[in-house]
């Protein structure tokens, strides 16, 4: 948690320099509190860096495709000069991601993670999939991660204004 705190301080300090007046001075503190609440419910003082990174990616303002590619890079293994994601890595990713909505009572069962992993690997004979197959599966908006594109769409429309007037 201390290492993540230091990284968040640096991250938000840079963000404040790039966007003066737009970043709350307590952003690092708030973000750390969220990450601890999500990934350290038992109060051990330990949060996996990969889990924290995935949460930050998921909650970032980046495009869905950019988020999906980053997820793949964080969980992929290198086999014969090719990046692939295994079933167990996919289960870890889905479990980490689904801790985020769980904090607000929208929990996901381990069986739905298993079903999603099975769906992703449906028709795949190998023990791992490439980025293209992974991205294709995510674009189909699997139920276990439906919250992610929904949140993205909501945040993308926050600043939309229409010139229509109601009577």
C-alpha positions in Angstrom: 0.0 0.0 0.0 2.9 2.4 0.8 4.4 1.8 -2.7 1.1 2.4 -4.4 0.6 5.5 -2.3 4.0 6.9 -3.5 3.2 6.1 -7.1 -0.2 7.7 -6.9 1.3 10.9 -5.4 3.7 11.1 -8.3 0.9 10.4 -10.8 -1.4 13.0 -9.5 1.4 15.5 -9.0 2.1 15.2 -12.8 -1.6 15.5 -13.6 -1.8 18.7 -11.5 1.1 20.2 -13.5 -0.5 19.2 -16.8 -4.0 20.4 -15.8 -3.7 23.1 -13.2 -6.8 23.6 -11.1 -8.5 20.5 -12.4 -7.0 17.8 -10.1 -8.1 17.7 -6.5 -5.1 18.0 -4.1 -6.5 14.9 -2.3 -6.9 12.8 -5.4 -4.0 10.4 -4.5 -5.5 10.0 -1.0 -9.0 9.3 -2.3 -7.7 6.9 -5.0 -5.6 5.0 -2.5 -8.6 4.7 -0.2 -10.7 3.3 -3.1 -8.0 0.8 -4.0 -7.6 -0.4 -0.4 -11.4 -0.7 0.0 -11.6 -2.7 -3.2 -8.5 -5.0 -2.9 -7.6 -5.1 0.8 -10.9 -5.7 2.6 -9.2 -7.6 5.4 -6.8 -4.8 6.2 -3.6 -6.6 5.6 -1.9 -3.5 4.1 -1.2 -5.3 0.9 -2.7 -4.6 -2.5 -1.3 -6.4 -5.6 0.3 -3.8 -7.9 -1.3 -5.5 -11.0 -4.8 -5.3 -9.4 -4.3 -1.6 -8.6 -3.1 -0.9 -12.1 -6.0 -2.7 -13.7 -8.4 -0.7 -11.5 -6.8 2.5 -12.5 -7.0 1.5 -16.2 -10.7 0.5 -15.8 -11.5 3.8 -14.1 -9.5 6.0 -16.5 -11.0 8.2 -19.1 -9.3 6.3 -22.0 -11.2 4.5 -24.7 -12.6 1.0 -24.2 -10.2 -0.4 -26.8 -7.2 1.2 -25.1 -8.3 -0.2 -21.8 -8.8 -3.7 -23.2 -5.4 -3.6 -24.8 -3.8 -2.5 -21.6 -5.6 -5.4 -19.7 -4.2 -7.8 -22.2 -0.7 -6.5 -21.8 -0.9 -6.7 -18.0 -2.1 -10.3 -17.9 -0.5 -11.8 -21.1 2.5 -14.2 -21.0 5.1 -14.4 -23.7 5.2 -17.7 -25.6 7.5 -18.1 -28.6 7.7 -14.4 -29.1 3.9 -14.0 -29.0 1.8 -12.5 -26.2 -1.0 -14.7 -25.1 -3.5 -14.8 -22.3 -4.2 -18.1 -20.5 -7.4 -19.2 -18.9 -6.0 -18.7 -15.4 -4.7 -15.2 -16.3 -8.2 -14.4 -17.7 -9.8 -15.6 -14.5 -7.4 -13.4 -12.5 -8.2 -10.4 -14.7 -12.0 -10.9 -14.4 -11.7 -11.5 -10.6 -9.6 -8.3 -10.2 -12.0 -6.2 -12.4 -15.1 -7.5 -10.7 -13.9 -6.3 -7.3 -14.6 -2.8 -8.5 -18.4 -3.1 -8.8 -18.5 -5.4 -5.8 -17.5 -2.4 -3.6 -20.9 -0.8 -4.3 -22.8 -4.1 -3.8 -22.8 -5.2 -7.4 -21.1 -8.5 -6.8 -20.2 -11.2 -9.3 -19.9 -14.8 -8.4 -16.9 -17.0 -9.1 -19.1 -19.2 -11.3 -19.9 -16.2 -13.6 -16.1 -15.6 -13.9 -15.7 -19.3 -14.9 -18.6 -19.1 -17.4 -17.1 -16.0 -18.9 -13.6 -17.6 -19.2 -15.3 -20.7 -20.8 -17.1 -18.5 -23.3 -13.9 -16.6 -24.2 -12.1 -19.9 -24.9 -15.1 -21.5 -26.7 -13.8 -23.2 -29.8 -10.2 -22.6 -28.9 -8.0 -25.7 -28.9 -4.9 -24.0 -27.4 -4.3 -23.2 -23.7 -4.0 -19.5 -24.5 -5.5 -16.9 -26.8 -4.0 -14.0 -28.7 -4.9 -10.3 -28.4 -7.2 -10.4 -31.4 -9.4 -13.2 -29.9 -9.3 -11.5 -26.5 -10.4 -8.1 -27.9 -13.1 -9.7 -30.0 -14.5 -11.4 -27.0 -14.5 -8.2 -25.0 -16.2 -6.3 -27.8 -19.0 -8.7 -27.5 -19.7 -7.2 -24.1 -19.7 -10.3 -21.9 -22.2 -10.1 -19.1 -19.5 -10.4 -16.4 -18.0 -7.1 -17.5 -21.0 -5.3 -18.8 -20.5 -2.6 -16.1 -17.3 -1.5 -17.8 -18.7 -0.4 -21.2 -21.7 1.0 -19.4 -19.6 3.2 -17.2 -17.5 4.3 -20.2 -20.6 5.3 -22.1 -21.9 7.2 -19.1 -18.7 9.1 -18.7 -18.4 9.8 -22.4 -21.8 11.5 -22.4 -21.3 13.6 -19.3 -20.2 16.7 -21.3 -22.6 16.3 -24.2 -25.0 19.2 -24.6 -27.7 19.6 -27.2 -29.1 22.8 -28.6 -32.7 21.6 -28.4 -35.2 23.4 -26.3 -38.2 21.9 -24.6 -41.6 23.6 -24.5 
